[in-house]
């Protein structure tokens, strides 16, 4: 179970300003440490060779890092625009949270501030001879880090924002969310009973938006016995308003209802971490955009279908083996599992709708459903059969040649 504090902390660590701030502070402190530590050390004179050149080196670093940082920011903005136009606007969140990009920019900004503080300190005359030597040594370390990040960044820029790289990021994020839900299918709670007790009171919220996170430890602390049991009715990713029931409980009052509603973090957009369906929807969006008349790239859509099979197969296999919590669940918090029917519908329906005029898409979708049915149970086989039947109807209407219709029908194994 991930509490709100840990979840918020995770979001902060993924933001660009967090790493940039840390590296900037590190650069400033590194430049000042040489001044603070030098009185305590006796640096041999042989090591002082070259320390007189630290002024010019710091000037070069300051001017070059400012230019490189500006260029890198421009490259990032271009990559975000490319991902928005060619992949999906929802995928740009993953580019913004990309660690390589964040570390590179943070290194450049940190090096710039290090050199700037060093130049000011040298001009103020606060360094003695040993201090200049220590500053020179720190400058050499900074140069090594800069060169390493520049080489790494040069190779990374060749694929940043490209369709294949962005799809891989979406697949990775979705795969992580699916495996996290496999480990905790009830988000750390208990399976929802077939029949809830009568007389439950509904708990709603005045906020409007998507559920981004549910603080299960908080709900667990509010449900200490059977009468205080909480039945979660809305999962992460659901759009809620004042008319949507978040949870129900027998024992409730205004204060307790407010605390239960406060366990639901509601924001303007969906997140990938606790919401596997969102990643699957984004994958389907990428395929639909590739199939649009403006882009007309069936090959990308076929690649996305393969990604979808890789992401969905572990969940289908897990649902067939039985859904159980891997950690000690909250005893009196009950949650619905992720519905496999909704997951399959999120992925296959949009792609089939937008690719109904392309025979290769129909054949690949049928093969994908056959692959998932092969690793699932009877329930999965039934869902796959229903999707295959709808696929045949869609492509019968979308295709113009009888031969193409027969190829899609033959691939369905109906």
C-alpha positions in Angstrom: 0.0 0.0 0.0 1.4 3.4 -1.0 0.3 6.3 1.3 -0.2 9.8 0.0 3.1 11.1 1.4 5.1 8.5 -0.5 3.0 9.0 -3.6 3.5 12.8 -3.5 7.2 12.4 -2.8 7.4 10.1 -5.8 5.7 12.7 -8.0 8.2 15.3 -6.8 11.2 13.1 -7.5 10.0 12.7 -11.1 9.7 16.4 -11.7 12.3 18.3 -13.6 12.9 21.1 -11.0 13.7 18.6 -8.3 16.8 17.2 -9.9 17.8 20.6 -11.3 17.5 22.1 -7.8 19.6 19.3 -6.2 22.4 19.5 -8.8 22.3 23.4 -8.6 22.7 23.2 -4.8 25.5 20.6 -5.3 27.3 22.9 -7.7 27.1 25.9 -5.4 28.2 23.9 -2.3 31.1 22.4 -4.2 32.4 25.8 -5.1 32.0 27.0 -1.5 33.5 23.9 0.2 36.9 24.7 -1.3 36.8 28.0 0.6 35.6 26.5 3.8 37.9 23.4 3.8 41.1 25.0 2.6 42.2 26.4 6.0 42.1 22.9 7.4 44.3 21.4 4.7 47.9 21.7 3.8 48.0 21.1 0.0 51.5 20.1 -1.3 52.9 22.7 -3.7 53.3 20.2 -6.5 49.5 19.8 -6.6 49.1 23.6 -7.0 50.4 23.4 -10.6 47.7 24.6 -12.9 45.5 26.2 -10.2 46.2 29.6 -11.6 44.3 28.7 -14.8 41.1 28.0 -12.9 39.8 31.5 -13.7 39.8 31.0 -17.4 38.5 27.4 -17.1 35.5 28.6 -15.0 34.7 31.3 -17.6 34.7 28.7 -20.4 32.4 26.4 -18.4 30.0 29.3 -17.6 29.6 30.5 -21.2 29.5 27.0 -22.7 27.0 25.6 -20.2 24.6 28.5 -20.6 24.6 27.9 -24.4 24.3 24.1 -24.1 21.5 24.4 -21.5 19.5 26.7 -23.8 20.0 24.4 -26.8 18.9 21.4 -24.7 15.8 23.1 -23.5 15.0 23.9 -27.2 15.5 20.3 -28.1 13.2 19.1 -25.3 10.5 21.5 -26.4 10.8 20.2 -30.0 10.7 16.6 -28.8 7.5 17.3 -26.8 5.9 18.9 -29.8 6.8 15.9 -32.0 5.4 13.5 -29.4 2.2 15.5 -29.2 1.7 15.6 -32.9 2.8 12.1 -33.9 2.1 10.0 -30.8 -0.3 11.3 -28.2 -0.4 14.5 -26.0 -0.8 12.2 -23.0 2.6 10.7 -23.7 4.5 13.9 -23.2 4.1 13.4 -19.4 6.6 10.5 -19.7 9.0 12.6 -21.7 8.9 15.3 -19.0 9.6 12.7 -16.4 12.5 11.1 -18.4 15.4 10.6 -16.0 18.2 10.9 -18.7 16.8 14.3 -19.8 16.4 15.5 -16.2 19.9 14.4 -15.2 21.5 16.0 -18.2 19.8 19.4 -17.7 20.5 19.2 -14.0 24.2 18.6 -14.7 24.4 21.5 -17.1 22.6 23.9 -14.7 24.6 22.7 -11.8 27.9 23.1 -13.7 26.9 26.6 -14.8 26.1 27.7 -11.2 29.3 26.0 -9.9 31.4 28.1 -12.4 29.4 31.2 -11.7 29.9 31.0 -7.9 33.5 30.1 -8.4 34.1 33.2 -10.6 32.4 35.5 -8.1 34.4 34.0 -5.2 37.7 34.3 -7.1 36.8 38.0 -8.0 36.0 38.6 -4.3 39.4 37.1 -3.3 38.1 34.7 -0.7 40.3 31.8 -1.9 43.9 31.5 -0.7 46.4 29.4 -2.7 45.1 26.1 -1.2 41.6 27.1 -1.8 42.3 27.8 -5.5 43.9 24.4 -5.7 40.9 22.7 -4.3 38.6 24.7 -6.6 40.8 23.6 -9.5 40.4 19.9 -8.5 36.6 20.3 -8.1 36.6 21.9 -11.6 38.3 18.9 -13.1 35.6 16.6 -11.6 32.9 18.9 -13.0 34.5 18.8 -16.4 34.5 15.0 -16.4 30.8 14.9 -15.4 30.0 17.5 -18.2 31.8 15.5 -20.9 30.1 12.3 -19.8 26.7 13.9 -19.9 27.4 15.6 -23.2 28.4 12.3 -24.9 25.3 10.6 -23.4 23.1 13.4 -24.4 24.3 13.5 -28.0 23.3 9.9 -28.5 20.0 10.3 -26.6 18.9 13.3 -28.7 18.9 11.1 -31.8 15.8 9.3 -30.5 14.2 11.7 -28.0 10.6 12.4 -29.0 10.7 9.9 -31.9 7.7 7.7 -32.3 9.4 4.4 -31.5 11.1 5.8 -28.4 7.9 7.4 -27.1 5.9 4.2 -27.7 8.5 2.3 -25.7 8.2 4.8 -22.8 4.4 4.4 -22.8 4.7 0.6 -23.0 7.2 0.6 -20.1 5.0 2.8 -17.9 1.9 0.7 -18.7 3.8 -2.5 -18.0 4.9 -1.2 -14.7 1.4 -0.2 -13.7 0.0 -3.6 -14.8 2.6 -5.5 -12.8 2.0 -3.3 -9.8 -1.8 -4.1 -10.1 -0.9 -7.8 -10.5 1.0 -7.6 -7.2 -1.8 -5.7 -5.5 -5.0 -6.2 -7.5 -7.1 -4.7 -4.7 -4.6 -1.8 -4.1 -3.7 -3.4 -0.7 -7.3 -4.1 0.4 -9.6 -7.0 0.3 -11.7 -8.4 -2.6 -15.1 -6.8 -2.8 -17.8 -9.2 -1.5 -20.4 -10.5 -3.9 -23.1 -8.8 -1.7 -22.4 -5.7 0.3 -24.3 -5.3 3.6 -27.5 -3.3 3.5 -27.8 0.3 4.8 -24.5 1.6 3.4 -24.0 5.3 3.3 -22.6 6.9 0.2 -19.5 9.1 0.4 -19.0 11.7 -2.4 -16.7 14.7 -3.1 -17.2 18.3 -4.2 -14.2 18.1 -6.5 -14.4 17.4 -10.2 -11.6 15.5 -12.0 -9.9 12.1 -12.2 -8.9 10.0 -9.3 -5.1 9.9 -9.4 -4.4 8.0 -6.1 -6.1 6.3 -3.2 -4.5 6.5 0.2 -5.1 2.9 1.3 -3.2 3.3 4.7 -5.5 6.2 5.6 -8.6 4.2 4.7 -7.2 1.2 6.7 -6.8 3.5 9.7 -10.4 4.6 9.4 -11.8 1.1 9.2 -10.9 -0.7 12.4 -13.8 -3.1 12.6 -16.5 -4.7 10.5 -19.0 -1.9 11.1 -16.5 0.7 10.0 -15.6 -1.3 6.9 -15.1 0.8 3.7 -16.2 -0.3 0.3 -14.3 1.6 -2.4 -16.5 2.2 -5.4 -14.3 4.3 -7.6 -10.8 3.2 -8.8 -7.9 5.4 -9.9 -8.6 6.8 -13.4 -12.3 7.3 -12.9 -13.8 10.7 -13.6 -15.8 11.9 -10.6 -18.0 14.8 -9.6 -20.5 15.4 -6.8 -22.8 12.7 -8.2 -20.3 9.9 -8.2 -20.0 7.7 -5.1 -16.3 7.3 -4.0 -17.0 4.8 -1.3 -19.7 3.4 1.0 -19.7 2.5 4.7 -22.1 1.6 7.5 -20.6 3.8 10.2 -20.2 7.3 9.0 -20.7 11.0 10.0 -19.7 14.2 8.4 -16.2 14.2 9.8 -15.5 10.6 8.9 -17.0 11.0 5.5 -14.7 14.0 4.9 -11.7 12.0 6.0 -12.6 9.1 3.7 -13.2 11.4 0.7 -9.8 13.0 1.6 -8.1 9.7 0.9 -8.9 10.1 -2.8 -6.5 12.4 -4.6 -8.4 14.0 -7.5 -6.7 16.0 -10.2 -7.3 17.4 -13.7 -5.6 14.5 -15.6 -5.0 10.8 -15.2 -1.6 9.3 -14.1 0.1 6.2 -15.2 1.2 4.7 -11.8 -2.0 3.5 -10.2 -4.1 3.5 -13.4 -3.1 0.7 -15.8 -6.1 1.4 -18.0 -4.7 4.9 -18.7 -1.5 3.5 -20.2 -3.5 1.0 -22.3 -5.8 3.8 -23.5 -2.7 5.9 -24.5 -1.3 2.9 -26.5 -4.7 2.7 -28.3 -4.6 6.4 -29.0 -1.1 6.1 -30.5 -2.4 3.4 -32.9 -5.5 5.4 -33.8 -3.4 8.5 -34.5 -1.1 6.4 -36.8 -4.2 5.2 -38.6 -5.6 8.7 -39.2 -5.7 10.0 -42.8 -3.2 12.8 -41.9 -0.5 10.4 -40.7 -1.5 7.1 -42.5 1.1 4.9 -40.8 -0.3 1.3 -40.4 3.1 0.0 -39.5 3.2 2.0 -36.3 -0.3 0.8 -35.4 0.9 -2.8 -36.0 3.8 -2.2 -33.6 1.4 -0.8 -31.0 -0.7 -3.9 -31.3 2.3 -6.0 -30.5 3.0 -3.7 -27.5 -0.5 -4.2 -26.3 -0.2 -8.0 -26.4 3.0 -7.8 -24.3 1.3 -5.6 -21.8 -2.0 -7.5 -21.6 -0.6 -11.0 -21.5 0.7 -10.9 -17.9 -2.6 -9.6 -16.7 -4.6 -12.1 -18.6 -2.4 -14.9 -17.3 -2.7 -13.6 -13.8 -6.5 -13.3 -14.0 -6.6 -16.9 -15.2 -4.5 -18.1 -12.2 -6.6 -16.3 -9.7 -6.3 -12.8 -8.2 -4.7 -12.5 -4.8 -2.9 -9.9 -2.8 0.8 -10.4 -2.4 1.1 -8.2 0.7 -0.9 -8.1 4.0 -4.2 -6.5 2.9 -6.2 -4.0 4.9 -8.7 -6.1 6.8 -11.7 -3.9 6.4 -11.2 -2.0 3.1 -12.8 -3.7 0.1 -11.9 -2.8 -3.5 -13.1 -4.0 -6.9 -10.5 -5.7 -9.1 -9.5 -4.3 -12.5 -12.1 -5.6 -15.0 -10.5 -7.6 -17.8 -13.4 -6.8 -20.1 -12.8 -3.1 -19.7 -9.1 -3.5 -20.3 -9.6 -5.4 -23.6 -12.3 -2.9 -24.7 -10.0 0.1 -24.0 -7.4 -1.3 -26.3 -9.1 -3.2 -29.1 -12.2 -1.2 -29.8 -10.6 2.1 -30.8 -8.0 0.4 -33.0 -10.6 -1.7 -34.7 -12.9 1.3 -35.3 -10.1 3.4 -36.9 -8.5 0.6 -38.8 -11.6 -1.1 -40.2 -10.5 -0.2 -43.8 -7.1 -1.8 -43.6 -6.9 -5.5 -43.9 -3.5 -5.8 -42.3 -4.8 -4.2 -39.1 -7.7 -6.6 -39.0 -5.5 -9.6 -39.3 -3.1 -8.4 -36.7 -5.9 -7.6 -34.2 -7.3 -11.1 -34.7 -3.9 -12.6 -34.1 -3.5 -10.5 -30.9 -6.8 -11.7 -29.6 -5.9 -15.3 -30.4 -2.6 -14.9 -28.5 -4.4 -13.5 -25.4 -7.1 -16.2 -25.6 -4.3 -18.8 -25.6 -2.9 -17.7 -22.2 -6.3 -17.0 -20.6 -9.1 -19.1 -19.0 -12.6 -19.7 -20.3 -13.7 -16.2 -19.3 -10.9 -14.7 -21.4 -11.6 -17.0 -24.3 -15.3 -15.8 -24.2 -14.2 -12.1 -24.2 -11.8 -12.7 -27.0 -14.5 -14.5 -29.0 -16.8 -11.5 -28.6 -14.2 -9.1 -29.8 -13.4 -11.3 -32.8 -17.0 -11.4 -33.8 -17.2 -7.6 -33.5 -14.0 -7.2 -35.5 -15.5 -9.3 -38.3 -18.5 -7.1 -38.4 -16.5 -3.9 -38.4 -14.1 -5.0 -41.2 -17.0 -6.4 -43.2 -18.3 -2.9 -43.4 -14.9 -1.2 -43.7 -13.2 -3.3 -46.4 -14.3 -3.1 -50.0 -12.9 -6.5 -51.4 -14.5 -9.8 -50.5 -11.1 -11.4 -50.5 -9.9 -9.0 -47.8 -13.0 -9.8 -45.7 -12.3 -13.5 -46.0 -8.7 -13.0 -44.8 -9.8 -11.2 -41.7 -12.5 -13.8 -41.1 -10.0 -16.6 -41.5 -7.6 -15.0 -39.1 -10.4 -14.9 -36.4 -10.5 -18.7 -36.1 -14.3 -18.5 -35.9 
